[in-house]
């Protein structure tokens, strides 16, 4: 029987490499967002020390909240991508099994 495309192990290895690169990049982005959040919190604390309500402090508070939301979304995305290789592997195995069954039972 002729081979259908590259072996599944090669396909999964390629997918794994891509996923690892994506996870590395997302983790670096998350670290950068966390560092920016800390800097914004420091700026907000300094701006909030004024005697009257500060529009700058209010804007910074909104910005800090937005950055925290971005970090939370990034963490969720990382969790989903971490599960992707196993999910893709299972789907590839199902597809390959269906193809092999179709070839074996004309």
Phi and psi restraints in degrees (range 20) as a CNS / XPLOR table:
assign (resid 1 and name C) (resid 2 and name N)
       (resid 2 and name CA) (resid 2 and name C) 1.0 -74.9 20.0 2
assign (resid 2 and name N) (resid 2 and name CA)
       (resid 2 and name C) (resid 3 and name N) 1.0 145.7 20.0 2
assign (resid 2 and name C) (resid 3 and name N)
       (resid 3 and name CA) (resid 3 and name C) 1.0 -71.4 20.0 2
assign (resid 3 and name N) (resid 3 and name CA)
       (resid 3 and name C) (resid 4 and name N) 1.0 137.4 20.0 2
assign (resid 3 and name C) (resid 4 and name N)
       (resid 4 and name CA) (resid 4 and name C) 1.0 -101.1 20.0 2
assign (resid 4 and name N) (resid 4 and name CA)
       (resid 4 and name C) (resid 5 and name N) 1.0 99.3 20.0 2
assign (resid 4 and name C) (resid 5 and name N)
       (resid 5 and name CA) (resid 5 and name C) 1.0 68.7 20.0 2
assign (resid 5 and name N) (resid 5 and name CA)
       (resid 5 and name C) (resid 6 and name N) 1.0 -174.8 20.0 2
assign (resid 5 and name C) (resid 6 and name N)
       (resid 6 and name CA) (resid 6 and name C) 1.0 -65.0 20.0 2
assign (resid 6 and name N) (resid 6 and name CA)
       (resid 6 and name C) (resid 7 and name N) 1.0 152.1 20.0 2
assign (resid 6 and name C) (resid 7 and name N)
       (resid 7 and name CA) (resid 7 and name C) 1.0 -57.2 20.0 2
assign (resid 7 and name N) (resid 7 and name CA)
       (resid 7 and name C) (resid 8 and name N) 1.0 149.6 20.0 2
assign (resid 7 and name C) (resid 8 and name N)
       (resid 8 and name CA) (resid 8 and name C) 1.0 -59.7 20.0 2
assign (resid 8 and name N) (resid 8 and name CA)
       (resid 8 and name C) (resid 9 and name N) 1.0 -32.3 20.0 2
assign (resid 8 and name C) (resid 9 and name N)
       (resid 9 and name CA) (resid 9 and name C) 1.0 -64.8 20.0 2
assign (resid 9 and name N) (resid 9 and name CA)
       (resid 9 and name C) (resid 10 and name N) 1.0 -37.0 20.0 2
assign (resid 9 and name C) (resid 10 and name N)
       (resid 10 and name CA) (resid 10 and name C) 1.0 -69.1 20.0 2
assign (resid 10 and name N) (resid 10 and name CA)
       (resid 10 and name C) (resid 11 and name N) 1.0 -40.3 20.0 2
assign (resid 10 and name C) (resid 11 and name N)
       (resid 11 and name CA) (resid 11 and name C) 1.0 -62.2 20.0 2
assign (resid 11 and name N) (resid 11 and name CA)
       (resid 11 and name C) (resid 12 and name N) 1.0 -44.6 20.0 2
assign (resid 11 and name C) (resid 12 and name N)
       (resid 12 and name CA) (resid 12 and name C) 1.0 -66.5 20.0 2
assign (resid 12 and name N) (resid 12 and name CA)
       (resid 12 and name C) (resid 13 and name N) 1.0 -37.2 20.0 2
assign (resid 12 and name C) (resid 13 and name N)
       (resid 13 and name CA) (resid 13 and name C) 1.0 -63.9 20.0 2
assign (resid 13 and name N) (resid 13 and name CA)
       (resid 13 and name C) (resid 14 and name N) 1.0 -41.6 20.0 2
assign (resid 13 and name C) (resid 14 and name N)
       (resid 14 and name CA) (resid 14 and name C) 1.0 -64.0 20.0 2
assign (resid 14 and name N) (resid 14 and name CA)
       (resid 14 and name C) (resid 15 and name N) 1.0 -42.6 20.0 2
assign (resid 14 and name C) (resid 15 and name N)
       (resid 15 and name CA) (resid 15 and name C) 1.0 -63.7 20.0 2
assign (resid 15 and name N) (resid 15 and name CA)
       (resid 15 and name C) (resid 16 and name N) 1.0 -41.9 20.0 2
assign (resid 15 and name C) (resid 16 and name N)
       (resid 16 and name CA) (resid 16 and name C) 1.0 -61.2 20.0 2
assign (resid 16 and name N) (resid 16 and name CA)
       (resid 16 and name C) (resid 17 and name N) 1.0 -43.3 20.0 2
assign (resid 16 and name C) (resid 17 and name N)
       (resid 17 and name CA) (resid 17 and name C) 1.0 -62.0 20.0 2
assign (resid 17 and name N) (resid 17 and name CA)
       (resid 17 and name C) (resid 18 and name N) 1.0 -43.7 20.0 2
assign (resid 17 and name C) (resid 18 and name N)
       (resid 18 and name CA) (resid 18 and name C) 1.0 -63.1 20.0 2
assign (resid 18 and name N) (resid 18 and name CA)
       (resid 18 and name C) (resid 19 and name N) 1.0 -44.1 20.0 2
assign (resid 18 and name C) (resid 19 and name N)
       (resid 19 and name CA) (resid 19 and name C) 1.0 -63.7 20.0 2
assign (resid 19 and name N) (resid 19 and name CA)
       (resid 19 and name C) (resid 20 and name N) 1.0 -39.3 20.0 2
assign (resid 19 and name C) (resid 20 and name N)
       (resid 20 and name CA) (resid 20 and name C) 1.0 -64.3 20.0 2
assign (resid 20 and name N) (resid 20 and name CA)
       (resid 20 and name C) (resid 21 and name N) 1.0 -39.5 20.0 2
assign (resid 20 and name C) (resid 21 and name N)
       (resid 21 and name CA) (resid 21 and name C) 1.0 -65.1 20.0 2
assign (resid 21 and name N) (resid 21 and name CA)
       (resid 21 and name C) (resid 22 and name N) 1.0 -41.7 20.0 2
assign (resid 21 and name C) (resid 22 and name N)
       (resid 22 and name CA) (resid 22 and name C) 1.0 -64.1 20.0 2
assign (resid 22 and name N) (resid 22 and name CA)
       (resid 22 and name C) (resid 23 and name N) 1.0 -44.0 20.0 2
assign (resid 22 and name C) (resid 23 and name N)
       (resid 23 and name CA) (resid 23 and name C) 1.0 -63.8 20.0 2
assign (resid 23 and name N) (resid 23 and name CA)
       (resid 23 and name C) (resid 24 and name N) 1.0 -39.8 20.0 2
assign (resid 23 and name C) (resid 24 and name N)
       (resid 24 and name CA) (resid 24 and name C) 1.0 -61.1 20.0 2
assign (resid 24 and name N) (resid 24 and name CA)
       (resid 24 and name C) (resid 25 and name N) 1.0 -46.5 20.0 2
assign (resid 24 and name C) (resid 25 and name N)
       (resid 25 and name CA) (resid 25 and name C) 1.0 -62.6 20.0 2
assign (resid 25 and name N) (resid 25 and name CA)
       (resid 25 and name C) (resid 26 and name N) 1.0 -45.3 20.0 2
assign (resid 25 and name C) (resid 26 and name N)
       (resid 26 and name CA) (resid 26 and name C) 1.0 -64.1 20.0 2
assign (resid 26 and name N) (resid 26 and name CA)
       (resid 26 and name C) (resid 27 and name N) 1.0 -38.0 20.0 2
assign (resid 26 and name C) (resid 27 and name N)
       (resid 27 and name CA) (resid 27 and name C) 1.0 -65.9 20.0 2
assign (resid 27 and name N) (resid 27 and name CA)
       (resid 27 and name C) (resid 28 and name N) 1.0 -38.1 20.0 2
assign (resid 27 and name C) (resid 28 and name N)
       (resid 28 and name CA) (resid 28 and name C) 1.0 -65.0 20.0 2
assign (resid 28 and name N) (resid 28 and name CA)
       (resid 28 and name C) (resid 29 and name N) 1.0 -40.4 20.0 2
assign (resid 28 and name C) (resid 29 and name N)
       (resid 29 and name CA) (resid 29 and name C) 1.0 -62.9 20.0 2
assign (resid 29 and name N) (resid 29 and name CA)
       (resid 29 and name C) (resid 30 and name N) 1.0 -41.9 20.0 2
assign (resid 29 and name C) (resid 30 and name N)
       (resid 30 and name CA) (resid 30 and name C) 1.0 -62.9 20.0 2
assign (resid 30 and name N) (resid 30 and name CA)
       (resid 30 and name C) (resid 31 and name N) 1.0 -41.9 20.0 2
assign (resid 30 and name C) (resid 31 and name N)
       (resid 31 and name CA) (resid 31 and name C) 1.0 -61.9 20.0 2
assign (resid 31 and name N) (resid 31 and name CA)
       (resid 31 and name C) (resid 32 and name N) 1.0 -41.0 20.0 2
assign (resid 31 and name C) (resid 32 and name N)
       (resid 32 and name CA) (resid 32 and name C) 1.0 -64.7 20.0 2
assign (resid 32 and name N) (resid 32 and name CA)
       (resid 32 and name C) (resid 33 and name N) 1.0 -42.0 20.0 2
assign (resid 32 and name C) (resid 33 and name N)
       (resid 33 and name CA) (resid 33 and name C) 1.0 -63.5 20.0 2
assign (resid 33 and name N) (resid 33 and name CA)
       (resid 33 and name C) (resid 34 and name N) 1.0 -40.8 20.0 2
assign (resid 33 and name C) (resid 34 and name N)
       (resid 34 and name CA) (resid 34 and name C) 1.0 -64.9 20.0 2
assign (resid 34 and name N) (resid 34 and name CA)
       (resid 34 and name C) (resid 35 and name N) 1.0 -40.2 20.0 2
assign (resid 34 and name C) (resid 35 and name N)
       (resid 35 and name CA) (resid 35 and name C) 1.0 -64.8 20.0 2
assign (resid 35 and name N) (resid 35 and name CA)
       (resid 35 and name C) (resid 36 and name N) 1.0 -41.3 20.0 2
assign (resid 35 and name C) (resid 36 and name N)
       (resid 36 and name CA) (resid 36 and name C) 1.0 -65.7 20.0 2
assign (resid 36 and name N) (resid 36 and name CA)
       (resid 36 and name C) (resid 37 and name N) 1.0 -36.8 20.0 2
assign (resid 36 and name C) (resid 37 and name N)
       (resid 37 and name CA) (resid 37 and name C) 1.0 -60.9 20.0 2
assign (resid 37 and name N) (resid 37 and name CA)
       (resid 37 and name C) (resid 38 and name N) 1.0 -42.8 20.0 2
assign (resid 37 and name C) (resid 38 and name N)
       (resid 38 and name CA) (resid 38 and name C) 1.0 -64.0 20.0 2
assign (resid 38 and name N) (resid 38 and name CA)
       (resid 38 and name C) (resid 39 and name N) 1.0 -42.4 20.0 2
assign (resid 38 and name C) (resid 39 and name N)
       (resid 39 and name CA) (resid 39 and name C) 1.0 -64.5 20.0 2
assign (resid 39 and name N) (resid 39 and name CA)
       (resid 39 and name C) (resid 40 and name N) 1.0 -42.5 20.0 2
assign (resid 39 and name C) (resid 40 and name N)
       (resid 40 and name CA) (resid 40 and name C) 1.0 -63.8 20.0 2
assign (resid 40 and name N) (resid 40 and name CA)
       (resid 40 and name C) (resid 41 and name N) 1.0 -38.0 20.0 2
assign (resid 40 and name C) (resid 41 and name N)
       (resid 41 and name CA) (resid 41 and name C) 1.0 -63.2 20.0 2
assign (resid 41 and name N) (resid 41 and name CA)
       (resid 41 and name C) (resid 42 and name N) 1.0 -39.2 20.0 2
assign (resid 41 and name C) (resid 42 and name N)
       (resid 42 and name CA) (resid 42 and name C) 1.0 -64.6 20.0 2
assign (resid 42 and name N) (resid 42 and name CA)
       (resid 42 and name C) (resid 43 and name N) 1.0 -43.1 20.0 2
assign (resid 42 and name C) (resid 43 and name N)
       (resid 43 and name CA) (resid 43 and name C) 1.0 -64.2 20.0 2
assign (resid 43 and name N) (resid 43 and name CA)
       (resid 43 and name C) (resid 44 and name N) 1.0 -42.6 20.0 2
assign (resid 43 and name C) (resid 44 and name N)
       (resid 44 and name CA) (resid 44 and name C) 1.0 -61.6 20.0 2
assign (resid 44 and name N) (resid 44 and name CA)
       (resid 44 and name C) (resid 45 and name N) 1.0 -43.4 20.0 2
assign (resid 44 and name C) (resid 45 and name N)
       (resid 45 and name CA) (resid 45 and name C) 1.0 -61.5 20.0 2
assign (resid 45 and name N) (resid 45 and name CA)
       (resid 45 and name C) (resid 46 and name N) 1.0 -40.6 20.0 2
assign (resid 45 and name C) (resid 46 and name N)
       (resid 46 and name CA) (resid 46 and name C) 1.0 -67.9 20.0 2
assign (resid 46 and name N) (resid 46 and name CA)
       (resid 46 and name C) (resid 47 and name N) 1.0 -41.4 20.0 2
assign (resid 46 and name C) (resid 47 and name N)
       (resid 47 and name CA) (resid 47 and name C) 1.0 -68.8 20.0 2
assign (resid 47 and name N) (resid 47 and name CA)
       (resid 47 and name C) (resid 48 and name N) 1.0 -31.5 20.0 2
assign (resid 47 and name C) (resid 48 and name N)
       (resid 48 and name CA) (resid 48 and name C) 1.0 -75.6 20.0 2
assign (resid 48 and name N) (resid 48 and name CA)
       (resid 48 and name C) (resid 49 and name N) 1.0 -8.5 20.0 2
assign (resid 48 and name C) (resid 49 and name N)
       (resid 49 and name CA) (resid 49 and name C) 1.0 -78.4 20.0 2
assign (resid 49 and name N) (resid 49 and name CA)
       (resid 49 and name C) (resid 50 and name N) 1.0 -6.1 20.0 2
assign (resid 49 and name C) (resid 50 and name N)
       (resid 50 and name CA) (resid 50 and name C) 1.0 -66.8 20.0 2
assign (resid 50 and name N) (resid 50 and name CA)
       (resid 50 and name C) (resid 51 and name N) 1.0 153.9 20.0 2
assign (resid 50 and name C) (resid 51 and name N)
       (resid 51 and name CA) (resid 51 and name C) 1.0 -69.0 20.0 2
assign (resid 51 and name N) (resid 51 and name CA)
       (resid 51 and name C) (resid 52 and name N) 1.0 -31.4 20.0 2
assign (resid 51 and name C) (resid 52 and name N)
       (resid 52 and name CA) (resid 52 and name C) 1.0 -109.9 20.0 2
assign (resid 52 and name N) (resid 52 and name CA)
       (resid 52 and name C) (resid 53 and name N) 1.0 159.8 20.0 2
assign (resid 52 and name C) (resid 53 and name N)
       (resid 53 and name CA) (resid 53 and name C) 1.0 -57.4 20.0 2
assign (resid 53 and name N) (resid 53 and name CA)
       (resid 53 and name C) (resid 54 and name N) 1.0 132.4 20.0 2
assign (resid 53 and name C) (resid 54 and name N)
       (resid 54 and name CA) (resid 54 and name C) 1.0 -106.8 20.0 2
assign (resid 54 and name N) (resid 54 and name CA)
       (resid 54 and name C) (resid 55 and name N) 1.0 127.8 20.0 2
assign (resid 54 and name C) (resid 55 and name N)
       (resid 55 and name CA) (resid 55 and name C) 1.0 -63.3 20.0 2
assign (resid 55 and name N) (resid 55 and name CA)
       (resid 55 and name C) (resid 56 and name N) 1.0 -29.9 20.0 2
assign (resid 55 and name C) (resid 56 and name N)
       (resid 56 and name CA) (resid 56 and name C) 1.0 -66.3 20.0 2
assign (resid 56 and name N) (resid 56 and name CA)
       (resid 56 and name C) (resid 57 and name N) 1.0 -43.3 20.0 2
assign (resid 56 and name C) (resid 57 and name N)
       (resid 57 and name CA) (resid 57 and name C) 1.0 -63.3 20.0 2
assign (resid 57 and name N) (resid 57 and name CA)
       (resid 57 and name C) (resid 58 and name N) 1.0 -40.1 20.0 2
assign (resid 57 and name C) (resid 58 and name N)
       (resid 58 and name CA) (resid 58 and name C) 1.0 -65.7 20.0 2
assign (resid 58 and name N) (resid 58 and name CA)
       (resid 58 and name C) (resid 59 and name N) 1.0 -42.8 20.0 2
assign (resid 58 and name C) (resid 59 and name N)
       (resid 59 and name CA) (resid 59 and name C) 1.0 -64.3 20.0 2
assign (resid 59 and name N) (resid 59 and name CA)
       (resid 59 and name C) (resid 60 and name N) 1.0 -41.0 20.0 2
assign (resid 59 and name C) (resid 60 and name N)
       (resid 60 and name CA) (resid 60 and name C) 1.0 -66.3 20.0 2
assign (resid 60 and name N) (resid 60 and name CA)
       (resid 60 and name C) (resid 61 and name N) 1.0 -37.6 20.0 2
assign (resid 60 and name C) (resid 61 and name N)
       (resid 61 and name CA) (resid 61 and name C) 1.0 -61.7 20.0 2
assign (resid 61 and name N) (resid 61 and name CA)
       (resid 61 and name C) (resid 62 and name N) 1.0 -42.4 20.0 2
assign (resid 61 and name C) (resid 62 and name N)
       (resid 62 and name CA) (resid 62 and name C) 1.0 -64.8 20.0 2
assign (resid 62 and name N) (resid 62 and name CA)
       (resid 62 and name C) (resid 63 and name N) 1.0 -39.3 20.0 2
assign (resid 62 and name C) (resid 63 and name N)
       (resid 63 and name CA) (resid 63 and name C) 1.0 -66.3 20.0 2
assign (resid 63 and name N) (resid 63 and name CA)
       (resid 63 and name C) (resid 64 and name N) 1.0 -42.0 20.0 2
assign (resid 63 and name C) (resid 64 and name N)
       (resid 64 and name CA) (resid 64 and name C) 1.0 -60.7 20.0 2
assign (resid 64 and name N) (resid 64 and name CA)
       (resid 64 and name C) (resid 65 and name N) 1.0 -43.5 20.0 2
assign (resid 64 and name C) (resid 65 and name N)
       (resid 65 and name CA) (resid 65 and name C) 1.0 -62.6 20.0 2
assign (resid 65 and name N) (resid 65 and name CA)
       (resid 65 and name C) (resid 66 and name N) 1.0 -40.9 20.0 2
assign (resid 65 and name C) (resid 66 and name N)
       (resid 66 and name CA) (resid 66 and name C) 1.0 -65.0 20.0 2
assign (resid 66 and name N) (resid 66 and name CA)
       (resid 66 and name C) (resid 67 and name N) 1.0 -41.6 20.0 2
assign (resid 66 and name C) (resid 67 and name N)
       (resid 67 and name CA) (resid 67 and name C) 1.0 -66.4 20.0 2
assign (resid 67 and name N) (resid 67 and name CA)
       (resid 67 and name C) (resid 68 and name N) 1.0 -39.8 20.0 2
assign (resid 67 and name C) (resid 68 and name N)
       (resid 68 and name CA) (resid 68 and name C) 1.0 -62.5 20.0 2
assign (resid 68 and name N) (resid 68 and name CA)
       (resid 68 and name C) (resid 69 and name N) 1.0 -40.1 20.0 2
assign (resid 68 and name C) (resid 69 and name N)
       (resid 69 and name CA) (resid 69 and name C) 1.0 -62.6 20.0 2
assign (resid 69 and name N) (resid 69 and name CA)
       (resid 69 and name C) (resid 70 and name N) 1.0 -39.9 20.0 2
assign (resid 69 and name C) (resid 70 and name N)
       (resid 70 and name CA) (resid 70 and name C) 1.0 -63.4 20.0 2
assign (resid 70 and name N) (resid 70 and name CA)
       (resid 70 and name C) (resid 71 and name N) 1.0 -42.0 20.0 2
assign (resid 70 and name C) (resid 71 and name N)
       (resid 71 and name CA) (resid 71 and name C) 1.0 -63.6 20.0 2
assign (resid 71 and name N) (resid 71 and name CA)
       (resid 71 and name C) (resid 72 and name N) 1.0 -40.7 20.0 2
assign (resid 71 and name C) (resid 72 and name N)
       (resid 72 and name CA) (resid 72 and name C) 1.0 -63.5 20.0 2
assign (resid 72 and name N) (resid 72 and name CA)
       (resid 72 and name C) (resid 73 and name N) 1.0 -43.5 20.0 2
assign (resid 72 and name C) (resid 73 and name N)
       (resid 73 and name CA) (resid 73 and name C) 1.0 -63.4 20.0 2
assign (resid 73 and name N) (resid 73 and name CA)
       (resid 73 and name C) (resid 74 and name N) 1.0 -39.0 20.0 2
assign (resid 73 and name C) (resid 74 and name N)
       (resid 74 and name CA) (resid 74 and name C) 1.0 -63.1 20.0 2
assign (resid 74 and name N) (resid 74 and name CA)
       (resid 74 and name C) (resid 75 and name N) 1.0 -42.6 20.0 2
assign (resid 74 and name C) (resid 75 and name N)
       (resid 75 and name CA) (resid 75 and name C) 1.0 -63.8 20.0 2
assign (resid 75 and name N) (resid 75 and name CA)
       (resid 75 and name C) (resid 76 and name N) 1.0 -39.6 20.0 2
assign (resid 75 and name C) (resid 76 and name N)
       (resid 76 and name CA) (resid 76 and name C) 1.0 -63.8 20.0 2
assign (resid 76 and name N) (resid 76 and name CA)
       (resid 76 and name C) (resid 77 and name N) 1.0 -42.9 20.0 2
assign (resid 76 and name C) (resid 77 and name N)
       (resid 77 and name CA) (resid 77 and name C) 1.0 -62.1 20.0 2
assign (resid 77 and name N) (resid 77 and name CA)
       (resid 77 and name C) (resid 78 and name N) 1.0 -41.9 20.0 2
assign (resid 77 and name C) (resid 78 and name N)
       (resid 78 and name CA) (resid 78 and name C) 1.0 -60.8 20.0 2
assign (resid 78 and name N) (resid 78 and name CA)
       (resid 78 and name C) (resid 79 and name N) 1.0 -42.6 20.0 2
assign (resid 78 and name C) (resid 79 and name N)
       (resid 79 and name CA) (resid 79 and name C) 1.0 -62.8 20.0 2
assign (resid 79 and name N) (resid 79 and name CA)
       (resid 79 and name C) (resid 80 and name N) 1.0 -41.9 20.0 2
assign (resid 79 and name C) (resid 80 and name N)
       (resid 80 and name CA) (resid 80 and name C) 1.0 -65.9 20.0 2
assign (resid 80 and name N) (resid 80 and name CA)
       (resid 80 and name C) (resid 81 and name N) 1.0 -42.5 20.0 2
assign (resid 80 and name C) (resid 81 and name N)
       (resid 81 and name CA) (resid 81 and name C) 1.0 -68.3 20.0 2
assign (resid 81 and name N) (resid 81 and name CA)
       (resid 81 and name C) (resid 82 and name N) 1.0 -33.2 20.0 2
assign (resid 81 and name C) (resid 82 and name N)
       (resid 82 and name CA) (resid 82 and name C) 1.0 -62.4 20.0 2
assign (resid 82 and name N) (resid 82 and name CA)
       (resid 82 and name C) (resid 83 and name N) 1.0 -31.1 20.0 2
assign (resid 82 and name C) (resid 83 and name N)
       (resid 83 and name CA) (resid 83 and name C) 1.0 -83.2 20.0 2
assign (resid 83 and name N) (resid 83 and name CA)
       (resid 83 and name C) (resid 84 and name N) 1.0 -14.5 20.0 2
assign (resid 83 and name C) (resid 84 and name N)
       (resid 84 and name CA) (resid 84 and name C) 1.0 -62.0 20.0 2
assign (resid 84 and name N) (resid 84 and name CA)
       (resid 84 and name C) (resid 85 and name N) 1.0 -43.8 20.0 2
assign (resid 84 and name C) (resid 85 and name N)
       (resid 85 and name CA) (resid 85 and name C) 1.0 -57.6 20.0 2
assign (resid 85 and name N) (resid 85 and name CA)
       (resid 85 and name C) (resid 86 and name N) 1.0 -43.7 20.0 2
assign (resid 85 and name C) (resid 86 and name N)
       (resid 86 and name CA) (resid 86 and name C) 1.0 -64.8 20.0 2
assign (resid 86 and name N) (resid 86 and name CA)
       (resid 86 and name C) (resid 87 and name N) 1.0 -41.3 20.0 2
assign (resid 86 and name C) (resid 87 and name N)
       (resid 87 and name CA) (resid 87 and name C) 1.0 -64.3 20.0 2
assign (resid 87 and name N) (resid 87 and name CA)
       (resid 87 and name C) (resid 88 and name N) 1.0 -45.5 20.0 2
assign (resid 87 and name C) (resid 88 and name N)
       (resid 88 and name CA) (resid 88 and name C) 1.0 -64.3 20.0 2
assign (resid 88 and name N) (resid 88 and name CA)
       (resid 88 and name C) (resid 89 and name N) 1.0 -39.3 20.0 2
assign (resid 88 and name C) (resid 89 and name N)
       (resid 89 and name CA) (resid 89 and name C) 1.0 -60.8 20.0 2
assign (resid 89 and name N) (resid 89 and name CA)
       (resid 89 and name C) (resid 90 and name N) 1.0 -45.0 20.0 2
assign (resid 89 and name C) (resid 90 and name N)
       (resid 90 and name CA) (resid 90 and name C) 1.0 -62.2 20.0 2
assign (resid 90 and name N) (resid 90 and name CA)
       (resid 90 and name C) (resid 91 and name N) 1.0 -42.1 20.0 2
assign (resid 90 and name C) (resid 91 and name N)
       (resid 91 and name CA) (resid 91 and name C) 1.0 -66.7 20.0 2
assign (resid 91 and name N) (resid 91 and name CA)
       (resid 91 and name C) (resid 92 and name N) 1.0 -40.3 20.0 2
assign (resid 91 and name C) (resid 92 and name N)
       (resid 92 and name CA) (resid 92 and name C) 1.0 -62.1 20.0 2
assign (resid 92 and name N) (resid 92 and name CA)
       (resid 92 and name C) (resid 93 and name N) 1.0 -40.9 20.0 2
assign (resid 92 and name C) (resid 93 and name N)
       (resid 93 and name CA) (resid 93 and name C) 1.0 -63.6 20.0 2
assign (resid 93 and name N) (resid 93 and name CA)
       (resid 93 and name C) (resid 94 and name N) 1.0 -40.6 20.0 2
assign (resid 93 and name C) (resid 94 and name N)
       (resid 94 and name CA) (resid 94 and name C) 1.0 -63.6 20.0 2
assign (resid 94 and name N) (resid 94 and name CA)
       (resid 94 and name C) (resid 95 and name N) 1.0 -47.2 20.0 2
assign (resid 94 and name C) (resid 95 and name N)
       (resid 95 and name CA) (resid 95 and name C) 1.0 -61.9 20.0 2
assign (resid 95 and name N) (resid 95 and name CA)
       (resid 95 and name C) (resid 96 and name N) 1.0 -44.2 20.0 2
assign (resid 95 and name C) (resid 96 and name N)
       (resid 96 and name CA) (resid 96 and name C) 1.0 -63.4 20.0 2
assign (resid 96 and name N) (resid 96 and name CA)
       (resid 96 and name C) (resid 97 and name N) 1.0 -42.9 20.0 2
assign (resid 96 and name C) (resid 97 and name N)
       (resid 97 and name CA) (resid 97 and name C) 1.0 -61.3 20.0 2
assign (resid 97 and name N) (resid 97 and name CA)
       (resid 97 and name C) (resid 98 and name N) 1.0 -42.5 20.0 2
assign (resid 97 and name C) (resid 98 and name N)
       (resid 98 and name CA) (resid 98 and name C) 1.0 -64.8 20.0 2
assign (resid 98 and name N) (resid 98 and name CA)
       (resid 98 and name C) (resid 99 and name N) 1.0 -40.3 20.0 2
assign (resid 98 and name C) (resid 99 and name N)
       (resid 99 and name CA) (resid 99 and name C) 1.0 -64.4 20.0 2
assign (resid 99 and name N) (resid 99 and name CA)
       (resid 99 and name C) (resid 100 and name N) 1.0 -45.3 20.0 2
assign (resid 99 and name C) (resid 100 and name N)
       (resid 100 and name CA) (resid 100 and name C) 1.0 -64.3 20.0 2
assign (resid 100 and name N) (resid 100 and name CA)
       (resid 100 and name C) (resid 101 and name N) 1.0 -37.6 20.0 2
assign (resid 100 and name C) (resid 101 and name N)
       (resid 101 and name CA) (resid 101 and name C) 1.0 -65.1 20.0 2
assign (resid 101 and name N) (resid 101 and name CA)
       (resid 101 and name C) (resid 102 and name N) 1.0 -41.7 20.0 2
assign (resid 101 and name C) (resid 102 and name N)
       (resid 102 and name CA) (resid 102 and name C) 1.0 -65.5 20.0 2
assign (resid 102 and name N) (resid 102 and name CA)
       (resid 102 and name C) (resid 103 and name N) 1.0 -38.1 20.0 2
assign (resid 102 and name C) (resid 103 and name N)
       (resid 103 and name CA) (resid 103 and name C) 1.0 -70.3 20.0 2
assign (resid 103 and name N) (resid 103 and name CA)
       (resid 103 and name C) (resid 104 and name N) 1.0 -39.0 20.0 2
assign (resid 103 and name C) (resid 104 and name N)
       (resid 104 and name CA) (resid 104 and name C) 1.0 -72.7 20.0 2
assign (resid 104 and name N) (resid 104 and name CA)
       (resid 104 and name C) (resid 105 and name N) 1.0 -31.9 20.0 2
assign (resid 104 and name C) (resid 105 and name N)
       (resid 105 and name CA) (resid 105 and name C) 1.0 -114.3 20.0 2
assign (resid 105 and name N) (resid 105 and name CA)
       (resid 105 and name C) (resid 106 and name N) 1.0 81.9 20.0 2
